[in-house]
Amino acid sequence: MPKLRFRVKPYAHKKYKFLVRGKVLGKWRRRYFVTETEAIAFAEQENAKTGSKNSDAGSPPNEMALRTASPTGGPRSTAAIDFATLVTPTYFGPRIRRYLGDSWCMHLPFAYDLMRELAPKVFVELGVKQGESYFCFCQSAAENKINVRCFGVDSWRGDIQTGDLDPQIQQEVAEYNWQYSSFSEFKAMLFEEALEDFPDASIDLLHIDGTHTYDDVKADFESWLPKLSPNGIILLHDVILRDRGFGVWKLWEEIAREDNSFLFEFGYGLGVWKKQPVGSSDSFFVRRLLGANEIEGRTISEYYANAASALALWQSVEGQSGAGDQVARLKAEIEEKARHAAQLQRELDERSQQVAQFRTEVEEAARLAVQLQRENEQQSKLLEPLKNQLKTSHEELLDARWEALTLRGTLARKADLVDVPSSRLLELENRVETTTSERDQLRAMLVSLQSDLEQERLAGQAQQSEFRATQAQLIQMTKDLRSNQKQMDRLRESISGRLILPFGKSQRKLRQLTGSRTAND
């Protein structure tokens, strides 16, 4: 018995519970499923393919979508088409998370595969709107670990064909994008305004889905073509529509060639156009797609049409049976928001305590500064009498010196006439020495007092600097506290809005489901 390539394993994930994994040509292929029944069915299908098509062993398994299932001698028969995928909710493709059922929904399986197989370094979408196609590319990049930078360019104002858009669309799309924010970025501007943000030959995959008139789409194509890398690919939607002013079909007729283009004629038409003719350096997926003959092209279109139809039916069934899950998700979201609000409240309380502590420290610093100022004033008052005393002593010293000099001169002149007692001279000399000593002591005391006053002045300046720094920190803490308070208010408003609207929609949907089931019974 041959060894099975694909096996079913339990998978610890909040949404997907089972993993089907198989190794082909040294590379692991993985698919994720909600139920074990779907996982087993997919594994059996893939094992049956690999067992019955050994001749295809040279092709990677993720390129099965582009293989020709018809006999080589003639066109594919109707019996060979797996119409079961159109009438059963069982869907084996990727679980597209952002499924809105809009005009692009029929090409979501192809978009998922294209991102995985092309692995572009830069992807740009012109015209994001609600993001059904854009987030499908992002989901594929995240799940297949593609090293890519994704950019969505849109003004979200609407155009002559869509009309004015609800402003809430842009906000909702931006909030949904957070899960891909590590590699995805929105540019809310006109297409021509965003041109300068991208160097020439830098975009590997470009999706043009803006205004669909001929003049507008041709202007977008020609202005963004220099930004495309040599092996870059452009996607054009609504190619087959010819009414209501749509003119993409006309541009497609001008640029399409056999060696560089492919057209999916279902789902309003999706054109795949390559800048250079397909060559050996391109991936097998791109070579098989753009190099397909008529029979192979029909097979590829049928494959992706069937996959898109099965995805739509599966989404419809999931939507009908998922009302209870939606309520559970809303409850979980409520609990998560409540936990987040409690965390923010705790952080707000901590910040309030920190602000109160800083205020106490600022008040203490202000009190110390006032005390130092008072001490400086007292020292200044004490220093003033000492200065006056020193000045008086200095004057007395000068008088004593002058008197001594006068006496000595008088004694010298009258030495022979008057015999001055030596005791008087000694008394005057002792007086001079005493006055000199007192002067030196006063001078030393004055220097000491000036040094103490300078130190207290420097300490006062340091206290004032610390006071200013603490005051600035208090101002910043007050700003942070106000910012946290605003964030709490926005979170409360967001929780209120998100709870009331989804619960109202869920209740109405549950009433409809209950009514329809009662009618059927």
Secondary structure as GFF3:
##gff-version 3
##sequence-region A 1 521
A	DSSP	beta_strand	6	10	.	.	.	ID=ss1
A	DSSP	beta_strand	18	24	.	.	.	ID=ss2
A	DSSP	beta_strand	27	33	.	.	.	ID=ss3
A	DSSP	alpha_helix	36	52	.	.	.	ID=ss4
A	DSSP	three_ten_helix	54	56	.	.	.	ID=ss5
A	DSSP	three_ten_helix	61	66	.	.	.	ID=ss6
A	DSSP	three_ten_helix	78	80	.	.	.	ID=ss7
A	DSSP	alpha_helix	84	87	.	.	.	ID=ss8
A	DSSP	three_ten_helix	105	107	.	.	.	ID=ss9
A	DSSP	alpha_helix	108	118	.	.	.	ID=ss10
A	DSSP	beta_strand	122	126	.	.	.	ID=ss11
A	DSSP	alpha_helix	132	143	.	.	.	ID=ss12
A	DSSP	beta_strand	149	153	.	.	.	ID=ss13
A	DSSP	beta_strand	158	159	.	.	.	ID=ss14
A	DSSP	beta_strand	163	164	.	.	.	ID=ss15
A	DSSP	alpha_helix	167	176	.	.	.	ID=ss16
A	DSSP	three_ten_helix	177	180	.	.	.	ID=ss17
A	DSSP	beta_strand	184	187	.	.	.	ID=ss18
A	DSSP	alpha_helix	191	194	.	.	.	ID=ss19
A	DSSP	three_ten_helix	195	197	.	.	.	ID=ss20
A	DSSP	beta_strand	203	208	.	.	.	ID=ss21
A	DSSP	alpha_helix	214	224	.	.	.	ID=ss22
A	DSSP	three_ten_helix	225	227	.	.	.	ID=ss23
A	DSSP	beta_strand	228	237	.	.	.	ID=ss24
A	DSSP	alpha_helix	248	255	.	.	.	ID=ss25
A	DSSP	beta_strand	261	264	.	.	.	ID=ss26
A	DSSP	beta_strand	270	274	.	.	.	ID=ss27
A	DSSP	alpha_helix	284	290	.	.	.	ID=ss28
A	DSSP	alpha_helix	294	321	.	.	.	ID=ss29
A	DSSP	alpha_helix	323	413	.	.	.	ID=ss30
A	DSSP	alpha_helix	422	520	.	.	.	ID=ss31
###
